[in-house]
């Protein structure tokens, strides 16, 4: 095995790693925000709101992420140029890139999975804590912001960490819509140098290191905010 090619391709490798991390951060941050709304819609929403939230989660959890990505990129993406004025808008440089559709697809998919995690965590919060908050005169929004949601997040921390790792392992799918993430760079190296294993080993090491960092970060969080049941 030879890794001398890294000297020539390290700028591409760094750029690809940055794309991978950016996709992960965007999908996790925005997906988590959407997941909070979906979780509360299922737990405390009306019948129609619950139905819509459950349908969303069922669709995105029940269909392959690759199909969702392709539906957005090859389906919605092919229709966008037909909208009058879209090519002249400020958003076109973003909307025409595969990165946008990959980030959107990953975000919507992550939100569906995380919503189910948070739904279970919200239901697991002891009712006595919520009743105590109401007894102190907390309004519903204040009760949710100060007790219900923080307590649910503490309960769900181990699962949230696992979901982020799973999301990380899904990022190579962005390669299928022309995003130059780390896996795409490895494929380019393979095509240029005819080396098969070495680029994949580099990608594997990167994912292992990032997974270890995420796991360590969540173990630290769990130690700082222990879950009391």
Secondary structure as the mmCIF struct_conf table of DSSP 4:
data_model
#
loop_
_struct_conf.conf_type_id
_struct_conf.id
_struct_conf.beg_label_comp_id
_struct_conf.beg_label_asym_id
_struct_conf.beg_label_seq_id
_struct_conf.end_label_comp_id
_struct_conf.end_label_asym_id
_struct_conf.end_label_seq_id
TURN_TY1_P TURN_TY1_P1 UNK A 4 UNK A 5
HELX_RH_AL_P HELX_RH_AL_P1 UNK A 6 UNK A 44
BEND BEND1 UNK A 45 UNK A 45
HELX_RH_AL_P HELX_RH_AL_P2 UNK A 47 UNK A 62
BEND BEND2 UNK A 63 UNK A 63
HELX_RH_AL_P HELX_RH_AL_P3 UNK A 65 UNK A 70
HELX_RH_PI_P HELX_RH_PI_P1 UNK A 71 UNK A 76
HELX_RH_AL_P HELX_RH_AL_P4 UNK A 77 UNK A 80
TURN_TY1_P TURN_TY1_P2 UNK A 81 UNK A 82
BEND BEND3 UNK A 83 UNK A 83
TURN_TY1_P TURN_TY1_P3 UNK A 84 UNK A 88
BEND BEND4 UNK A 89 UNK A 89
TURN_TY1_P TURN_TY1_P4 UNK A 90 UNK A 91
HELX_RH_AL_P HELX_RH_AL_P5 UNK A 92 UNK A 95
TURN_TY1_P TURN_TY1_P5 UNK A 96 UNK A 96
BEND BEND5 UNK A 97 UNK A 97
HELX_RH_AL_P HELX_RH_AL_P6 UNK A 98 UNK A 124
BEND BEND6 UNK A 125 UNK A 125
HELX_RH_AL_P HELX_RH_AL_P7 UNK A 127 UNK A 135
TURN_TY1_P TURN_TY1_P6 UNK A 136 UNK A 137
HELX_RH_AL_P HELX_RH_AL_P8 UNK A 140 UNK A 143
HELX_RH_PI_P HELX_RH_PI_P2 UNK A 144 UNK A 148
HELX_RH_AL_P HELX_RH_AL_P9 UNK A 149 UNK A 170
HELX_RH_3T_P HELX_RH_3T_P1 UNK A 171 UNK A 177
TURN_TY1_P TURN_TY1_P7 UNK A 178 UNK A 178
HELX_RH_AL_P HELX_RH_AL_P10 UNK A 182 UNK A 193
HELX_RH_AL_P HELX_RH_AL_P11 UNK A 197 UNK A 224
BEND BEND7 UNK A 225 UNK A 225
HELX_LH_PP_P HELX_LH_PP_P1 UNK A 226 UNK A 228
#
